[in-house]
Amino acid sequence: MSNFAPAVDWAVKLIEIIAESDEALGISAISRIAGINKNMVFRVINSLEAAGWVYCEDPAEKKYRLTMRPFQITRKAAERLSINNVATPFVHALWKRHGESTYLGILQEDKLLYIQHFDSVQDVRIAGALGGAYELYCSAPGKVMLAYAPDAYVEDYLSLPRVQRTANTITDADALRSELHRIREQGYALDREEFGNGIICIAAPIFDDSDHVIAAMGCSLSTVNASADNILEVCGNDVIETAREISRCCGHKE
């Protein structure tokens, strides 16, 4: 039995054919170039159109072009690669200075995805995982990404259910809106034992050259080593300045 899905192969082939053409292509032309019968091409094209990957430029002759969807996905992948490359030495240096759990995260649908993580070297340490996905509403980097997200995204997100992980977790929508406003005003986010008891965090935004927040970086500490009241002095000011340095390297101008 084959390990491949023919429909996926056909969809990829049709996307590549349309992408390489200078002109909008009809079903017959696509079928001829792809070597796939017209009925199958028609069905695959309909699926791609419904998914937002192609559009019909000429309804009378049924000729198709790619939408911006493939380019948007490519841009997001490039952003992740570039922010990883730019940020690595800064994130590592921050970790070396403080020895606390240090991370870089990006927005992945409705979660915060760690694309870099350095483990704490403290006796009482906070565990994290590269590739780990965390809730936005109860983590410092997640709240950063939420605070700078478009209003429509935020409102959609606030309509989702939230779990009261600790006594400090903010689950009320209005309280979260106020928290996000505070984060934008002060330029950083705190997790005051909202994700887990005994864990505090501070995170700051990383901006690109278009003034968009593309990532958040920060540190997580045990309450044995610091408190929400003094985390700024312990490592928070360094987190904020490091995020600014990375933003400058990404072309951001304050």
PLY file of the C-alpha trace (Angstrom):
ply
format ascii 1.0
element vertex 254
property float x
property float y
property float z
element edge 253
property int vertex1
property int vertex2
end_header
0.00 0.00 0.00
1.36 3.44 -0.93
2.40 5.86 1.80
1.49 8.84 -0.40
-1.83 10.66 -0.92
-2.32 11.26 -4.67
-4.74 14.14 -4.10
-2.08 16.04 -2.15
0.49 15.40 -4.89
-1.94 16.71 -7.49
-2.78 19.80 -5.45
0.91 20.63 -5.00
1.58 20.08 -8.71
-1.30 22.36 -9.73
-0.17 25.10 -7.34
3.34 24.92 -8.81
2.03 25.04 -12.38
-0.15 28.09 -11.71
2.67 29.79 -9.77
5.11 29.38 -12.66
2.72 30.74 -15.29
2.79 34.41 -16.29
-0.85 34.16 -17.33
-4.02 32.88 -15.72
-4.56 29.26 -16.72
-7.71 27.38 -17.64
-8.60 23.81 -16.71
-7.55 22.42 -20.12
-4.13 24.09 -20.01
-3.51 22.95 -16.44
-4.61 19.42 -17.35
-2.26 19.31 -20.34
0.76 20.61 -18.39
0.11 18.41 -15.36
-0.75 15.27 -17.29
-3.86 14.84 -15.15
-7.35 14.38 -16.61
-9.56 17.47 -16.73
-12.20 16.09 -14.38
-9.62 15.57 -11.63
-8.04 18.99 -12.28
-11.48 20.60 -12.01
-12.13 18.93 -8.65
-8.71 19.81 -7.22
-8.98 23.42 -8.44
-12.41 23.72 -6.82
-10.94 22.49 -3.53
-8.01 24.92 -3.78
-10.41 27.77 -4.56
-12.59 26.91 -1.57
-9.48 26.84 0.64
-8.37 30.26 -0.60
-5.29 29.15 -2.55
-6.47 30.06 -6.07
-9.07 32.40 -7.50
-10.87 32.59 -10.83
-9.56 35.65 -12.67
-11.73 35.12 -15.74
-15.12 33.57 -14.81
-16.18 33.37 -18.47
-13.20 31.20 -19.46
-12.55 29.76 -15.98
-8.91 30.83 -15.76
-7.12 30.72 -12.43
-4.31 32.44 -10.57
-2.81 31.97 -7.11
-4.11 34.10 -4.26
-1.72 35.67 -1.75
-2.20 32.69 0.58
0.98 30.80 -0.48
3.04 33.96 -0.17
1.63 34.72 3.28
2.64 31.26 4.48
6.11 31.65 2.96
6.49 35.05 4.61
5.55 33.62 8.00
8.07 30.80 7.61
10.76 33.30 6.61
9.94 35.52 9.59
10.33 32.60 11.95
13.63 31.61 10.41
14.99 35.15 10.43
13.88 36.00 13.97
15.46 32.76 15.16
18.76 33.61 13.50
18.79 37.21 14.69
17.68 36.50 18.25
19.80 33.45 19.12
22.96 35.25 20.35
20.91 37.74 22.37
18.69 35.12 24.00
21.71 32.96 24.80
23.62 35.92 26.27
20.63 36.83 28.45
20.49 33.26 29.71
24.22 33.29 30.46
23.85 36.49 32.49
20.99 35.27 34.67
20.89 31.48 34.47
17.10 31.45 34.48
14.72 29.72 32.08
14.99 31.95 28.99
12.89 31.69 25.84
11.76 33.14 22.54
8.19 32.52 21.42
5.94 33.24 18.47
2.20 33.19 17.90
0.98 29.87 16.51
-2.79 30.05 15.94
-4.11 30.54 19.50
-0.99 29.38 21.35
2.50 30.67 22.20
5.12 28.43 20.58
8.66 28.31 22.00
11.18 28.43 19.13
14.11 28.88 21.52
14.51 27.77 25.10
17.45 27.61 27.50
16.93 25.74 30.77
17.47 27.31 34.17
20.67 26.39 36.00
19.25 27.35 39.40
18.79 24.79 42.18
15.05 25.46 42.03
14.32 25.73 38.34
11.42 26.21 35.95
11.15 23.61 33.19
10.26 24.49 29.62
10.48 22.82 26.24
11.58 23.86 22.78
8.51 23.52 20.58
6.22 23.66 23.60
2.88 25.42 23.08
1.43 27.52 25.90
-1.81 29.37 26.53
-1.75 33.07 25.69
-3.95 34.37 28.49
-1.91 33.01 31.41
1.72 33.26 30.24
3.82 36.43 30.05
5.01 35.94 26.43
1.52 34.83 25.43
0.00 37.99 26.88
2.60 40.05 25.01
1.57 38.50 21.69
-2.09 38.97 22.56
-1.59 42.59 23.65
-0.15 43.59 20.28
-2.45 41.44 18.11
-5.18 43.02 15.93
-8.38 43.87 17.80
-10.45 41.39 15.79
-8.08 38.56 16.69
-8.16 39.54 20.37
-11.96 39.61 20.47
-12.18 36.23 18.75
-9.65 34.85 21.22
-11.50 36.27 24.22
-14.61 34.37 23.12
-12.77 31.08 23.75
-13.08 29.30 27.11
-10.31 29.82 29.67
-9.23 27.55 32.53
-8.58 28.91 36.03
-5.13 27.34 36.41
-4.33 29.11 39.69
-5.98 31.63 42.00
-4.18 34.38 40.03
-5.20 33.30 36.52
-7.09 36.06 34.71
-10.12 34.47 33.04
-12.59 37.38 32.94
-12.65 38.97 29.46
-12.84 42.58 30.71
-10.03 41.99 33.19
-7.93 40.52 30.38
-8.63 43.53 28.15
-7.41 45.79 30.97
-4.31 43.63 31.40
-3.52 43.81 27.67
-3.91 47.60 27.75
-1.50 47.76 30.71
1.03 45.63 28.82
0.95 47.96 25.81
1.35 50.98 28.10
4.33 49.62 30.04
5.95 47.63 27.22
6.23 44.27 28.99
4.09 41.55 30.56
4.24 39.80 33.91
2.96 36.38 34.85
2.19 36.62 38.56
1.78 32.89 39.22
-1.02 32.81 36.65
0.26 29.79 34.73
1.39 27.79 37.74
1.89 28.25 41.46
5.44 29.22 42.36
6.24 30.43 38.82
6.67 34.07 37.79
7.66 35.37 34.37
8.46 38.56 32.55
8.37 38.97 28.76
8.81 41.79 26.26
7.82 42.25 22.61
10.11 42.06 19.59
9.11 44.36 16.73
9.96 44.19 13.03
10.61 47.06 10.63
6.86 47.54 10.11
6.24 48.02 13.84
4.57 44.61 14.11
5.28 42.33 17.05
6.72 39.13 15.60
7.90 37.41 18.79
8.19 37.70 22.55
11.15 36.86 24.73
11.46 36.51 28.46
12.50 34.65 31.57
10.61 32.37 33.95
11.71 32.14 37.58
10.77 30.27 40.71
9.30 32.39 43.49
12.16 30.98 45.58
14.52 33.16 43.51
12.39 36.28 42.95
8.92 37.76 43.27
6.57 39.62 40.96
7.50 42.76 42.91
11.25 42.55 42.22
11.49 40.58 38.96
12.19 43.79 37.04
15.32 44.38 39.10
16.36 40.71 39.09
16.26 40.25 35.30
13.28 42.09 33.84
15.01 45.30 32.84
17.60 43.20 31.02
14.82 41.26 29.25
13.23 44.52 28.07
16.52 45.98 26.82
17.47 42.72 25.10
14.12 42.66 23.29
14.78 46.23 22.15
18.20 45.23 20.83
16.71 42.34 18.86
13.98 44.65 17.53
16.62 47.10 16.32
18.38 44.25 14.53
15.04 43.45 12.86
14.87 47.01 11.53
12.56 48.50 14.14
12.94 52.19 14.92
11.61 53.43 18.25
0 1
1 2
2 3
3 4
4 5
5 6
6 7
7 8
8 9
9 10
10 11
11 12
12 13
13 14
14 15
15 16
16 17
17 18
18 19
19 20
20 21
21 22
22 23
23 24
24 25
25 26
26 27
27 28
28 29
29 30
30 31
31 32
32 33
33 34
34 35
35 36
36 37
37 38
38 39
39 40
40 41
41 42
42 43
43 44
44 45
45 46
46 47
47 48
48 49
49 50
50 51
51 52
52 53
53 54
54 55
55 56
56 57
57 58
58 59
59 60
60 61
61 62
62 63
63 64
64 65
65 66
66 67
67 68
68 69
69 70
70 71
71 72
72 73
73 74
74 75
75 76
76 77
77 78
78 79
79 80
80 81
81 82
82 83
83 84
84 85
85 86
86 87
87 88
88 89
89 90
90 91
91 92
92 93
93 94
94 95
95 96
96 97
97 98
98 99
99 100
100 101
101 102
102 103
103 104
104 105
105 106
106 107
107 108
108 109
109 110
110 111
111 112
112 113
113 114
114 115
115 116
116 117
117 118
118 119
119 120
120 121
121 122
122 123
123 124
124 125
125 126
126 127
127 128
128 129
129 130
130 131
131 132
132 133
133 134
134 135
135 136
136 137
137 138
138 139
139 140
140 141
141 142
142 143
143 144
144 145
145 146
146 147
147 148
148 149
149 150
150 151
151 152
152 153
153 154
154 155
155 156
156 157
157 158
158 159
159 160
160 161
161 162
162 163
163 164
164 165
165 166
166 167
167 168
168 169
169 170
170 171
171 172
172 173
173 174
174 175
175 176
176 177
177 178
178 179
179 180
180 181
181 182
182 183
183 184
184 185
185 186
186 187
187 188
188 189
189 190
190 191
191 192
192 193
193 194
194 195
195 196
196 197
197 198
198 199
199 200
200 201
201 202
202 203
203 204
204 205
205 206
206 207
207 208
208 209
209 210
210 211
211 212
212 213
213 214
214 215
215 216
216 217
217 218
218 219
219 220
220 221
221 222
222 223
223 224
224 225
225 226
226 227
227 228
228 229
229 230
230 231
231 232
232 233
233 234
234 235
235 236
236 237
237 238
238 239
239 240
240 241
241 242
242 243
243 244
244 245
245 246
246 247
247 248
248 249
249 250
250 251
251 252
252 253
